[in-house]
Amino acid sequence: MGKVKEEKKKVVKKKKAAGEKASDGAKAPAEKQPPKPFSRPEMFSKAKELQTLFAPFREAEVNAEILRPRMQTESVENGRGQGLLCGFSFRKFKEVPKAVVFMNAPRSKGGGAFEPTDRFLTAGEQVRLTYTTTVDDSEGPVYFLAKGFFLRKSFYIKEDPNNAGKHWAGPREEAEKKFSKDVLVRGEDIIEIRIDTVNSFPGGPGRTDGQVLERYLSGAKLLIFPGGGGWNQKSTQGNFFDAIRDPLDKYVEREDLKVIDNIVIDMFETTGDITLMIKERLVEGIDHEVARPSVIKKPNENIGEINIKLGFLLYFRMDEGIAESLARGFPKKAGKEVDAYLPLLLERVEDAREQFRVTFRVFPRDLIEERGRNSMERGLKFMPPYALHQGAENQNTFSKLLILLNQRFREDEKPEEDKLKSEKLKASVDKRIEERRGHHTDEKLKSAFQDRVSAKKRKEEEG
């Protein structure tokens, strides 16, 4: 016992000495601090979280853009709008509280109609909101992407005269019966949207800039089709062709198309926007009636007409490693393994020094190629042809490419020491897999099983 006590005393002395050294020399490592609120991309879905996020709507109206994904698969010019977020409430849906946001009647954006007369909003239709605002604890404005469902059209009164400090929202007919005219003039028509999830992006939406893109992408060119591409033409099958029918080579080698090959891909954004730097006017020199002087000089005032009458297709070659990974996850994409083809819709054109900065958004369906020789559907087509596609973040070619580009860039930027560690770990795992090839029983599991069998036998013998 004496020896044990002496050993314990020695251990205590060593610990004290180590503590004194830490205080005299380098400071002990500080505890890891939790990240600051809204300092990184996050997703929110709980009622308490959404209540904090939506608080600014009551203090000041927040400008937001609204998108109808259903319309994006039917029309290149319709389904995009802009409005003010003026309030919110919480209601129970199947006993679960959900946030309901109030937005004044959206104004159409992009040259088309947000709500065409033959495509009214229907209850349960999915919508997407994007807006920028400052929230408590955030160091600056934060970009938000909210996904939800349209509920109904209502009439909104910010201050309910019968319930101090509360708002009122409901059918206009009910409001006319309940309130006097002087109260009604302070109200407005709104749409109610149930919000399920909100994503935050400090400093704006996620983006991959030219520094990354130029390292792994090359040979970029923009193909412009007079009369439109397959993604902005109508047919008896619906607003968009189920199949273009022509094989890819024939489609991209049309004599009447305009090819701009001296371009730089400046940015990919997670919202589905692509920015190109071009040294010539976009519409100039196209063999089509849309190439009028007024449209050539002021394309932003004619976005709707341009998107209807012209088709834009971006082509580039990918680094072999990225192309191989993309092909494994999406083998039906159009073109050879190293080729990428992205159908685009024009968003805006800005003048820059000696060139033009042109922003497009990715068409929310994938351009794929049916290669079977005996297939009746051979040629280019879209995926999915009929099912609703939920925006460009689900456009396989683009979204998978974004992930692969950023993963590869992070790996390449690692210090050499970390790269060696990763390679050693991978080699060790590969070696272990190869050693265990053909073995179907883990040694530890086998040993444990044998121990249980032995214990059972001893128990039986004792009994």
Secondary structure as UniProt FT lines:
FT   HELIX           2..24
FT   TURN            37..38
FT   STRAND          42..44
FT   HELIX           47..54
FT   HELIX           56..59
FT   STRAND          62..67
FT   HELIX           69..72
FT   TURN            73..74
FT   STRAND          80..93
FT   TURN            94..95
FT   STRAND          96..104
FT   STRAND          107..108
FT   TURN            110..111
FT   TURN            117..118
FT   TURN            123..124
FT   STRAND          126..133
FT   TURN            136..137
FT   STRAND          142..157
FT   TURN            161..162
FT   TURN            164..165
FT   STRAND          168..170
FT   HELIX           172..178
FT   HELIX           181..184
FT   TURN            185..186
FT   STRAND          188..202
FT   STRAND          207..209
FT   HELIX           210..216
FT   STRAND          217..226
FT   HELIX           230..232
FT   TURN            236..237
FT   HELIX           248..252
FT   TURN            255..256
FT   STRAND          258..260
FT   STRAND          263..269
FT   TURN            270..271
FT   STRAND          273..278
FT   TURN            284..285
FT   TURN            289..290
FT   HELIX           293..297
FT   HELIX           299..302
FT   HELIX           303..309
FT   STRAND          310..318
FT   HELIX           320..329
FT   TURN            331..332
FT   TURN            337..338
FT   STRAND          339..352
FT   TURN            353..354
FT   STRAND          355..362
FT   STRAND          366..370
FT   TURN            373..374
FT   TURN            376..377
FT   STRAND          379..383
FT   HELIX           392..394
FT   HELIX           396..412
FT   HELIX           416..436
FT   TURN            437..438
FT   HELIX           443..462
//
